[in-house]
């Protein structure tokens, strides 16, 4: 089983020229947040302005 201490010892033994590659690799592993798109809305100036459209659709 691999532990943090074991990984840290391996990194400590690496030559300095490889540290940049290891750092870039570790940074690439972090998860990025997905950007949520905003839903485009319309101003219809009529009967659907103040109505819950989803509720009406399921009636």
PQR file with spaces between the fields and no chain letter, atoms N, CA, C, O and H, PARSE charges and radii, in Angstrom:
ATOM       1  N    UNK     1       0.844   -1.182    0.000 -0.4000 1.5000
ATOM       2  CA   UNK     1       0.000    0.000    0.000 -0.0000 2.0000
ATOM       3  C    UNK     1       0.890    1.246    0.000  0.5500 1.7000
ATOM       4  O    UNK     1       1.873    1.327    0.736 -0.5500 1.4000
ATOM       5  N    UNK     2       0.530    2.184   -0.819 -0.4000 1.5000
ATOM       6  CA   UNK     2       1.311    3.414   -0.939 -0.0000 2.0000
ATOM       7  C    UNK     2       0.747    4.453    0.032  0.5500 1.7000
ATOM       8  O    UNK     2      -0.463    4.667    0.103 -0.5500 1.4000
ATOM       9  H    UNK     2      -0.269    2.118   -1.416  0.4000 1.0000
ATOM      10  N    UNK     3       1.637    5.083    0.767 -0.4000 1.5000
ATOM      11  CA   UNK     3       1.223    6.121    1.700 -0.0000 2.0000
ATOM      12  C    UNK     3       1.847    7.452    1.286  0.5500 1.7000
ATOM      13  O    UNK     3       2.742    7.503    0.442 -0.5500 1.4000
ATOM      14  H    UNK     3       2.620    4.909    0.710  0.4000 1.0000
ATOM      15  N    UNK     4       1.359    8.510    1.892 -0.4000 1.5000
ATOM      16  CA   UNK     4       1.905    9.837    1.604 -0.0000 2.0000
ATOM      17  C    UNK     4       3.383    9.916    1.971  0.5500 1.7000
ATOM      18  O    UNK     4       4.185   10.525    1.264 -0.5500 1.4000
ATOM      19  H    UNK     4       0.632    8.469    2.578  0.4000 1.0000
ATOM      20  N    UNK     5       3.718    9.294    3.078 -0.4000 1.5000
ATOM      21  CA   UNK     5       5.118    9.326    3.520 -0.0000 2.0000
ATOM      22  C    UNK     5       6.019    8.631    2.506  0.5500 1.7000
ATOM      23  O    UNK     5       7.124    9.101    2.234 -0.5500 1.4000
ATOM      24  H    UNK     5       3.066    8.799    3.652  0.4000 1.0000
ATOM      25  N    UNK     6       5.556    7.520    1.948 -0.4000 1.5000
ATOM      26  CA   UNK     6       6.340    6.791    0.949 -0.0000 2.0000
ATOM      27  C    UNK     6       6.540    7.646   -0.309  0.5500 1.7000
ATOM      28  O    UNK     6       7.633    7.686   -0.873 -0.5500 1.4000
ATOM      29  H    UNK     6       4.658    7.139    2.170  0.4000 1.0000
ATOM      30  N    UNK     7       5.481    8.324   -0.737 -0.4000 1.5000
ATOM      31  CA   UNK     7       5.564    9.195   -1.915 -0.0000 2.0000
ATOM      32  C    UNK     7       6.501   10.369   -1.643  0.5500 1.7000
ATOM      33  O    UNK     7       7.304   10.741   -2.499 -0.5500 1.4000
ATOM      34  H    UNK     7       4.593    8.292   -0.278  0.4000 1.0000
ATOM      35  N    UNK     8       6.396   10.947   -0.455 -0.4000 1.5000
ATOM      36  CA   UNK     8       7.259   12.076   -0.105 -0.0000 2.0000
ATOM      37  C    UNK     8       8.731   11.667   -0.098  0.5500 1.7000
ATOM      38  O    UNK     8       9.589   12.431   -0.539 -0.5500 1.4000
ATOM      39  H    UNK     8       5.743   10.645    0.241  0.4000 1.0000
ATOM      40  N    UNK     9       9.027   10.460    0.403 -0.4000 1.5000
ATOM      41  CA   UNK     9      10.409    9.983    0.396 -0.0000 2.0000
ATOM      42  C    UNK     9      10.926    9.819   -1.025  0.5500 1.7000
ATOM      43  O    UNK     9      12.078   10.147   -1.308 -0.5500 1.4000
ATOM      44  H    UNK     9       8.329    9.839    0.762  0.4000 1.0000
ATOM      45  N    UNK    10      10.073    9.307   -1.931 -0.4000 1.5000
ATOM      46  CA   UNK    10      10.477    9.147   -3.329 -0.0000 2.0000
ATOM      47  C    UNK    10      10.747   10.507   -3.977  0.5500 1.7000
ATOM      48  O    UNK    10      11.705   10.660   -4.734 -0.5500 1.4000
ATOM      49  H    UNK    10       9.137    9.040   -1.701  0.4000 1.0000
ATOM      50  N    UNK    11       9.902   11.484   -3.677 -0.4000 1.5000
ATOM      51  CA   UNK    11      10.080   12.823   -4.243 -0.0000 2.0000
ATOM      52  C    UNK    11      11.345   13.467   -3.694  0.5500 1.7000
ATOM      53  O    UNK    11      12.048   14.166   -4.424 -0.5500 1.4000
ATOM      54  H    UNK    11       9.123   11.360   -3.062  0.4000 1.0000
ATOM      55  N    UNK    12      11.645   13.244   -2.421 -0.4000 1.5000
ATOM      56  CA   UNK    12      12.862   13.801   -1.821 -0.0000 2.0000
ATOM      57  C    UNK    12      14.122   13.261   -2.474  0.5500 1.7000
ATOM      58  O    UNK    12      15.139   13.954   -2.513 -0.5500 1.4000
ATOM      59  H    UNK    12      11.075   12.676   -1.827  0.4000 1.0000
ATOM      60  N    UNK    13      14.076   12.043   -2.988 -0.4000 1.5000
ATOM      61  CA   UNK    13      15.240   11.441   -3.626 -0.0000 2.0000
ATOM      62  C    UNK    13      15.415   11.854   -5.087  0.5500 1.7000
ATOM      63  O    UNK    13      16.466   11.605   -5.678 -0.5500 1.4000
ATOM      64  H    UNK    13      13.250   11.480   -2.957  0.4000 1.0000
ATOM      65  N    UNK    14      14.402   12.478   -5.669 -0.4000 1.5000
ATOM      66  CA   UNK    14      14.482   12.871   -7.083 -0.0000 2.0000
ATOM      67  C    UNK    14      15.516   13.978   -7.291  0.5500 1.7000
ATOM      68  O    UNK    14      15.714   14.822   -6.417 -0.5500 1.4000
ATOM      69  H    UNK    14      13.549   12.680   -5.189  0.4000 1.0000
ATOM      70  N    UNK    15      16.169   13.969   -8.448 -0.4000 1.5000
ATOM      71  CA   UNK    15      17.051   15.093   -8.776 -0.0000 2.0000
ATOM      72  C    UNK    15      16.234   16.364   -9.007  0.5500 1.7000
ATOM      73  O    UNK    15      15.056   16.295   -9.357 -0.5500 1.4000
ATOM      74  H    UNK    15      16.008   13.283   -9.158  0.4000 1.0000
ATOM      75  N    UNK    16      16.854   17.506   -8.813 -0.4000 1.5000
ATOM      76  CA   UNK    16      16.150   18.781   -8.912 -0.0000 2.0000
ATOM      77  C    UNK    16      15.582   19.047  -10.297  0.5500 1.7000
ATOM      78  O    UNK    16      14.581   19.754  -10.410 -0.5500 1.4000
ATOM      79  H    UNK    16      17.811   17.563   -8.529  0.4000 1.0000
ATOM      80  N    UNK    17      16.179   18.511  -11.356 -0.4000 1.5000
ATOM      81  CA   UNK    17      15.674   18.805  -12.694 -0.0000 2.0000
ATOM      82  C    UNK    17      14.324   18.131  -12.967  0.5500 1.7000
ATOM      83  O    UNK    17      13.623   18.524  -13.899 -0.5500 1.4000
ATOM      84  H    UNK    17      16.993   17.937  -11.265  0.4000 1.0000
ATOM      85  N    UNK    18      13.950   17.125  -12.170 -0.4000 1.5000
ATOM      86  CA   UNK    18      12.665   16.454  -12.366 -0.0000 2.0000
ATOM      87  C    UNK    18      11.552   17.053  -11.517  0.5500 1.7000
ATOM      88  O    UNK    18      10.382   16.727  -11.717 -0.5500 1.4000
ATOM      89  H    UNK    18      14.519   16.806  -11.412  0.4000 1.0000
ATOM      90  N    UNK    19      11.894   17.911  -10.585 -0.4000 1.5000
ATOM      91  CA   UNK    19      10.881   18.456   -9.679 -0.0000 2.0000
ATOM      92  C    UNK    19       9.833   19.281  -10.413  0.5500 1.7000
ATOM      93  O    UNK    19       8.660   19.262  -10.042 -0.5500 1.4000
ATOM      94  H    UNK    19      12.844   18.176  -10.423  0.4000 1.0000
ATOM      95  N    UNK    20      10.242   20.002  -11.447 -0.4000 1.5000
ATOM      96  CA   UNK    20       9.288   20.803  -12.213 -0.0000 2.0000
ATOM      97  C    UNK    20       8.261   19.902  -12.906  0.5500 1.7000
ATOM      98  O    UNK    20       7.072   20.218  -12.937 -0.5500 1.4000
ATOM      99  H    UNK    20      11.196   20.018  -11.748  0.4000 1.0000
ATOM     100  N    UNK    21       8.725   18.788  -13.455 -0.4000 1.5000
ATOM     101  CA   UNK    21       7.814   17.848  -14.122 -0.0000 2.0000
ATOM     102  C    UNK    21       6.848   17.219  -13.123  0.5500 1.7000
ATOM     103  O    UNK    21       5.665   17.050  -13.418 -0.5500 1.4000
ATOM     104  H    UNK    21       9.691   18.532  -13.430  0.4000 1.0000
ATOM     105  N    UNK    22       7.350   16.875  -11.950 -0.4000 1.5000
ATOM     106  CA   UNK    22       6.493   16.282  -10.918 -0.0000 2.0000
ATOM     107  C    UNK    22       5.449   17.285  -10.462  0.5500 1.7000
ATOM     108  O    UNK    22       4.282   16.938  -10.280 -0.5500 1.4000
ATOM     109  H    UNK    22       8.311   17.012  -11.710  0.4000 1.0000
ATOM     110  N    UNK    23       5.871   18.530  -10.279 -0.4000 1.5000
ATOM     111  CA   UNK    23       4.942   19.583   -9.855 -0.0000 2.0000
ATOM     112  C    UNK    23       3.840   19.786  -10.898  0.5500 1.7000
ATOM     113  O    UNK    23       2.665   19.893  -10.546 -0.5500 1.4000
ATOM     114  H    UNK    23       6.819   18.812  -10.427  0.4000 1.0000
ATOM     115  N    UNK    24       4.212   19.839  -12.165 -0.4000 1.5000
ATOM     116  CA   UNK    24       3.213   20.009  -13.230 -0.0000 2.0000
ATOM     117  C    UNK    24       2.263   18.824  -13.290  0.5500 1.7000
ATOM     118  O    UNK    24       1.064   19.002  -13.506 -0.5500 1.4000
ATOM     119  H    UNK    24       5.166   19.752  -12.451  0.4000 1.0000
ATOM     120  N    UNK    25       2.777   17.629  -13.103 -0.4000 1.5000
ATOM     121  CA   UNK    25       1.933   16.438  -13.104 -0.0000 2.0000
ATOM     122  C    UNK    25       0.933   16.457  -11.953  0.5500 1.7000
ATOM     123  O    UNK    25      -0.242   16.141  -12.140 -0.5500 1.4000
ATOM     124  H    UNK    25       3.751   17.484  -12.928  0.4000 1.0000
ATOM     125  N    UNK    26       1.397   16.824  -10.775 -0.4000 1.5000
ATOM     126  CA   UNK    26       0.498   16.860   -9.616 -0.0000 2.0000
ATOM     127  C    UNK    26      -0.583   17.921   -9.814  0.5500 1.7000
ATOM     128  O    UNK    26      -1.741   17.699   -9.460 -0.5500 1.4000
ATOM     129  H    UNK    26       2.352   17.081  -10.623  0.4000 1.0000
ATOM     130  N    UNK    27      -0.220   19.046  -10.364 -0.4000 1.5000
ATOM     131  CA   UNK    27      -1.217   20.091  -10.615 -0.0000 2.0000
ATOM     132  C    UNK    27      -2.231   19.666  -11.664  0.5500 1.7000
ATOM     133  O    UNK    27      -3.384   20.095  -11.609 -0.5500 1.4000
ATOM     134  H    UNK    27       0.720   19.226  -10.652  0.4000 1.0000
ATOM     135  N    UNK    28      -1.832   18.838  -12.615 -0.4000 1.5000
ATOM     136  CA   UNK    28      -2.770   18.391  -13.643 -0.0000 2.0000
ATOM     137  C    UNK    28      -3.775   17.394  -13.092  0.5500 1.7000
ATOM     138  O    UNK    28      -4.819   17.175  -13.707 -0.5500 1.4000
ATOM     139  H    UNK    28      -0.896   18.489  -12.660  0.4000 1.0000
ATOM     140  N    UNK    29      -3.487   16.785  -11.951 -0.4000 1.5000
ATOM     141  CA   UNK    29      -4.391   15.802  -11.364 -0.0000 2.0000
ATOM     142  C    UNK    29      -5.582   16.424  -10.651  0.5500 1.7000
ATOM     143  O    UNK    29      -6.597   15.756  -10.451 -0.5500 1.4000
ATOM     144  H    UNK    29      -2.639   16.963  -11.452  0.4000 1.0000
ATOM     145  N    UNK    30      -5.478   17.662  -10.272 -0.4000 1.5000
ATOM     146  CA   UNK    30      -6.569   18.287   -9.529 -0.0000 2.0000
ATOM     147  C    UNK    30      -7.772   18.460  -10.434  0.5500 1.7000
ATOM     148  O    UNK    30      -7.636   18.785  -11.614 -0.5500 1.4000
ATOM     149  H    UNK    30      -4.653   18.204  -10.434  0.4000 1.0000
ATOM     150  N    UNK    31      -8.925   18.245   -9.883 -0.4000 1.5000
ATOM     151  CA   UNK    31     -10.162   18.352  -10.649 -0.0000 2.0000
ATOM     152  C    UNK    31     -10.515   19.821  -10.856  0.5500 1.7000
ATOM     153  O    UNK    31     -10.335   20.648   -9.962 -0.5500 1.4000
ATOM     154  H    UNK    31      -9.036   17.981   -8.925  0.4000 1.0000
ATOM     155  N    UNK    32     -11.006   20.123  -12.017 -0.4000 1.5000
ATOM     156  CA   UNK    32     -11.443   21.480  -12.307 -0.0000 2.0000
ATOM     157  C    UNK    32     -12.960   21.544  -12.218  0.5500 1.7000
ATOM     158  O    UNK    32     -13.654   20.578  -12.535 -0.5500 1.4000
ATOM     159  H    UNK    32     -11.152   19.452  -12.743  0.4000 1.0000
ATOM     160  N    UNK    33     -13.451   22.658  -11.796 -0.4000 1.5000
ATOM     161  CA   UNK    33     -14.888   22.840  -11.697 -0.0000 2.0000
ATOM     162  C    UNK    33     -15.464   23.097  -13.076  0.5500 1.7000
ATOM     163  O    UNK    33     -14.883   23.826  -13.880 -0.5500 1.4000
ATOM     164  H    UNK    33     -12.887   23.443  -11.539  0.4000 1.0000
ATOM     165  N    UNK    34     -16.595   22.503  -13.337 -0.4000 1.5000
ATOM     166  CA   UNK    34     -17.269   22.755  -14.597 -0.0000 2.0000
ATOM     167  C    UNK    34     -18.052   24.048  -14.475  0.5500 1.7000
ATOM     168  O    UNK    34     -18.737   24.286  -13.481 -0.5500 1.4000
ATOM     169  H    UNK    34     -17.068   21.911  -12.684  0.4000 1.0000
ATOM     170  N    UNK    35     -17.942   24.869  -15.491 -0.4000 1.5000
ATOM     171  CA   UNK    35     -18.685   26.124  -15.475 -0.0000 2.0000
ATOM     172  C    UNK    35     -20.114   25.845  -15.896  0.5500 1.7000
ATOM     173  O    UNK    35     -20.358   25.177  -16.900 -0.5500 1.4000
ATOM     174  H    UNK    35     -17.386   24.676  -16.298  0.4000 1.0000
ATOM     175  N    UNK    36     -21.034   26.349  -15.139 -0.4000 1.5000
ATOM     176  CA   UNK    36     -22.439   26.168  -15.474 -0.0000 2.0000
ATOM     177  C    UNK    36     -22.889   27.308  -16.366  0.5500 1.7000
ATOM     178  O    UNK    36     -22.653   28.481  -16.075 -0.5500 1.4000
ATOM     179  H    UNK    36     -20.835   26.891  -14.323  0.4000 1.0000
ATOM     180  N    UNK    37     -23.526   26.949  -17.435 -0.4000 1.5000
ATOM     181  CA   UNK    37     -24.047   27.975  -18.342 -0.0000 2.0000
ATOM     182  C    UNK    37     -25.315   28.573  -17.765  0.5500 1.7000
ATOM     183  O    UNK    37     -26.132   27.870  -17.170 -0.5500 1.4000
ATOM     184  H    UNK    37     -23.717   25.997  -17.672  0.4000 1.0000
ATOM     185  N    UNK    38     -25.469   29.850  -17.941 -0.4000 1.5000
ATOM     186  CA   UNK    38     -26.684   30.505  -17.515 -0.0000 2.0000
ATOM     187  C    UNK    38     -27.775   30.232  -18.546  0.5500 1.7000
ATOM     188  O    UNK    38     -27.524   30.210  -19.751 -0.5500 1.4000
ATOM     189  H    UNK    38     -24.805   30.421  -18.425  0.4000 1.0000
ATOM     190  N    UNK    39     -28.975   30.028  -18.052 -0.4000 1.5000
ATOM     191  CA   UNK    39     -30.099   29.761  -18.944 -0.0000 2.0000
ATOM     192  C    UNK    39     -30.605   31.096  -19.475  0.5500 1.7000
ATOM     193  O    UNK    39     -30.870   32.028  -18.715 -0.5500 1.4000
ATOM     194  H    UNK    39     -29.179   30.046  -17.073  0.4000 1.0000
ATOM     195  N    UNK    40     -30.732   31.165  -20.785 -0.4000 1.5000
ATOM     196  CA   UNK    40     -31.206   32.384  -21.422 -0.0000 2.0000
ATOM     197  C    UNK    40     -32.695   32.556  -21.145  0.5500 1.7000
ATOM     198  O    UNK    40     -33.476   31.620  -21.320 -0.5500 1.4000
ATOM     199  H    UNK    40     -30.517   30.408  -21.402  0.4000 1.0000
ATOM     200  N    UNK    41     -33.083   33.739  -20.718 -0.4000 1.5000
ATOM     201  CA   UNK    41     -34.494   34.001  -20.430 -0.0000 2.0000
ATOM     202  C    UNK    41     -35.049   34.990  -21.436  0.5500 1.7000
ATOM     203  O    UNK    41     -34.317   35.765  -22.053 -0.5500 1.4000
ATOM     204  H    UNK    41     -32.449   34.500  -20.576  0.4000 1.0000
ATOM     205  N    UNK    42     -36.339   34.943  -21.581 -0.4000 1.5000
ATOM     206  CA   UNK    42     -37.021   35.827  -22.525 -0.0000 2.0000
ATOM     207  C    UNK    42     -38.075   36.630  -21.781  0.5500 1.7000
ATOM     208  O    UNK    42     -38.743   36.117  -20.883 -0.5500 1.4000
ATOM     209  H    UNK    42     -36.933   34.313  -21.080  0.4000 1.0000
ATOM     210  N    UNK    43     -38.214   37.855  -22.151 -0.4000 1.5000
ATOM     211  CA   UNK    43     -39.295   38.693  -21.634 -0.0000 2.0000
ATOM     212  C    UNK    43     -40.371   38.711  -22.701  0.5500 1.7000
ATOM     213  O    UNK    43     -40.237   39.392  -23.718 -0.5500 1.4000
ATOM     214  H    UNK    43     -37.671   38.272  -22.880  0.4000 1.0000
ATOM     215  N    UNK    44     -41.460   37.948  -22.465 -0.4000 1.5000
ATOM     216  CA   UNK    44     -42.487   37.792  -23.486 -0.0000 2.0000
ATOM     217  C    UNK    44     -43.572   38.855  -23.403  0.5500 1.7000
ATOM     218  O    UNK    44     -44.379   38.988  -24.323 -0.5500 1.4000
ATOM     219  H    UNK    44     -41.569   37.395  -21.639  0.4000 1.0000
ATOM     220  N    UNK    45     -43.600   39.607  -22.318 -0.4000 1.5000
ATOM     221  CA   UNK    45     -44.573   40.684  -22.127 -0.0000 2.0000
ATOM     222  C    UNK    45     -45.993   40.184  -22.374  0.5500 1.7000
ATOM     223  O    UNK    45     -46.750   40.749  -23.164 -0.5500 1.4000
ATOM     224  H    UNK    45     -42.944   39.499  -21.571  0.4000 1.0000
ATOM     225  N    UNK    46     -46.322   39.113  -21.674 -0.4000 1.5000
ATOM     226  CA   UNK    46     -47.650   38.561  -21.873 -0.0000 2.0000
ATOM     227  C    UNK    46     -48.005   37.535  -20.833  0.5500 1.7000
ATOM     228  O    UNK    46     -47.651   37.668  -19.662 -0.5500 1.4000
ATOM     229  H    UNK    46     -45.707   38.655  -21.032  0.4000 1.0000
ATOM     230  N    UNK    47     -48.705   36.512  -21.265 -0.4000 1.5000
ATOM     231  CA   UNK    47     -49.300   35.557  -20.342 -0.0000 2.0000
ATOM     232  C    UNK    47     -48.289   34.639  -19.655  0.5500 1.7000
ATOM     233  O    UNK    47     -48.620   34.063  -18.619 -0.5500 1.4000
ATOM     234  H    UNK    47     -48.993   36.404  -22.216  0.4000 1.0000
ATOM     235  N    UNK    48     -47.102   34.480  -20.167 -0.4000 1.5000
ATOM     236  CA   UNK    48     -46.135   33.558  -19.577 -0.0000 2.0000
ATOM     237  C    UNK    48     -45.086   34.243  -18.705  0.5500 1.7000
ATOM     238  O    UNK    48     -44.175   33.567  -18.226 -0.5500 1.4000
ATOM     239  H    UNK    48     -46.833   34.948  -21.008  0.4000 1.0000
ATOM     240  N    UNK    49     -45.171   35.542  -18.478 -0.4000 1.5000
ATOM     241  CA   UNK    49     -44.143   36.249  -17.723 -0.0000 2.0000
ATOM     242  C    UNK    49     -44.042   35.793  -16.269  0.5500 1.7000
ATOM     243  O    UNK    49     -42.933   35.593  -15.773 -0.5500 1.4000
ATOM     244  H    UNK    49     -45.911   36.091  -18.867  0.4000 1.0000
ATOM     245  N    UNK    50     -45.153   35.626  -15.580 -0.4000 1.5000
ATOM     246  CA   UNK    50     -45.137   35.271  -14.155 -0.0000 2.0000
ATOM     247  C    UNK    50     -45.688   33.871  -13.916  0.5500 1.7000
ATOM     248  O    UNK    50     -46.266   33.616  -12.860 -0.5500 1.4000
ATOM     249  H    UNK    50     -46.054   35.788  -15.983  0.4000 1.0000
ATOM     250  N    UNK    51     -45.523   32.964  -14.864 -0.4000 1.5000
ATOM     251  CA   UNK    51     -46.060   31.615  -14.748 -0.0000 2.0000
ATOM     252  C    UNK    51     -44.902   30.627  -14.660  0.5500 1.7000
ATOM     253  O    UNK    51     -43.899   30.773  -15.360 -0.5500 1.4000
ATOM     254  H    UNK    51     -45.053   33.171  -15.721  0.4000 1.0000
ATOM     255  N    UNK    52     -45.044   29.624  -13.801 -0.4000 1.5000
ATOM     256  CA   UNK    52     -44.065   28.553  -13.731 -0.0000 2.0000
ATOM     257  C    UNK    52     -44.294   27.651  -14.946  0.5500 1.7000
ATOM     258  O    UNK    52     -45.240   26.864  -14.973 -0.5500 1.4000
ATOM     259  H    UNK    52     -45.858   29.506  -13.233  0.4000 1.0000
ATOM     260  N    UNK    53     -43.435   27.768  -15.932 -0.4000 1.5000
ATOM     261  CA   UNK    53     -43.638   27.079  -17.208 -0.0000 2.0000
ATOM     262  C    UNK    53     -43.532   25.565  -17.023  0.5500 1.7000
ATOM     263  O    UNK    53     -44.260   24.821  -17.680 -0.5500 1.4000
ATOM     264  H    UNK    53     -42.666   28.408  -15.910  0.4000 1.0000
ATOM     265  N    UNK    54     -42.657   25.099  -16.161 -0.4000 1.5000
ATOM     266  CA   UNK    54     -42.538   23.653  -15.939 -0.0000 2.0000
ATOM     267  C    UNK    54     -43.826   23.078  -15.342  0.5500 1.7000
ATOM     268  O    UNK    54     -44.270   21.994  -15.722 -0.5500 1.4000
ATOM     269  H    UNK    54     -42.065   25.703  -15.627  0.4000 1.0000
ATOM     270  N    UNK    55     -44.401   23.805  -14.424 -0.4000 1.5000
ATOM     271  CA   UNK    55     -45.645   23.340  -13.810 -0.0000 2.0000
ATOM     272  C    UNK    55     -46.756   23.272  -14.855  0.5500 1.7000
ATOM     273  O    UNK    55     -47.529   22.314  -14.884 -0.5500 1.4000
ATOM     274  H    UNK    55     -44.040   24.685  -14.115  0.4000 1.0000
ATOM     275  N    UNK    56     -46.834   24.275  -15.698 -0.4000 1.5000
ATOM     276  CA   UNK    56     -47.858   24.294  -16.755 -0.0000 2.0000
ATOM     277  C    UNK    56     -47.629   23.196  -17.774  0.5500 1.7000
ATOM     278  O    UNK    56     -48.590   22.647  -18.312 -0.5500 1.4000
ATOM     279  H    UNK    56     -46.207   25.054  -15.674  0.4000 1.0000
ATOM     280  N    UNK    57     -46.372   22.864  -18.052 -0.4000 1.5000
ATOM     281  CA   UNK    57     -46.065   21.856  -19.058 -0.0000 2.0000
ATOM     282  C    UNK    57     -46.502   20.469  -18.601  0.5500 1.7000
ATOM     283  O    UNK    57     -46.873   19.642  -19.434 -0.5500 1.4000
ATOM     284  H    UNK    57     -45.591   23.311  -17.614  0.4000 1.0000
ATOM     285  N    UNK    58     -46.468   20.198  -17.308 -0.4000 1.5000
ATOM     286  CA   UNK    58     -46.855   18.889  -16.803 -0.0000 2.0000
ATOM     287  C    UNK    58     -48.333   18.766  -16.487  0.5500 1.7000
ATOM     288  O    UNK    58     -48.768   17.713  -16.019 -0.5500 1.4000
ATOM     289  H    UNK    58     -46.167   20.870  -16.632  0.4000 1.0000
ATOM     290  N    UNK    59     -49.122   19.807  -16.728 -0.4000 1.5000
ATOM     291  CA   UNK    59     -50.572   19.736  -16.498 -0.0000 2.0000
ATOM     292  C    UNK    59     -51.263   19.043  -17.633  0.5500 1.7000
ATOM     293  O    UNK    59     -52.485   18.891  -17.612 -0.5500 1.4000
ATOM     294  H    UNK    59     -48.769   20.662  -17.108  0.4000 1.0000
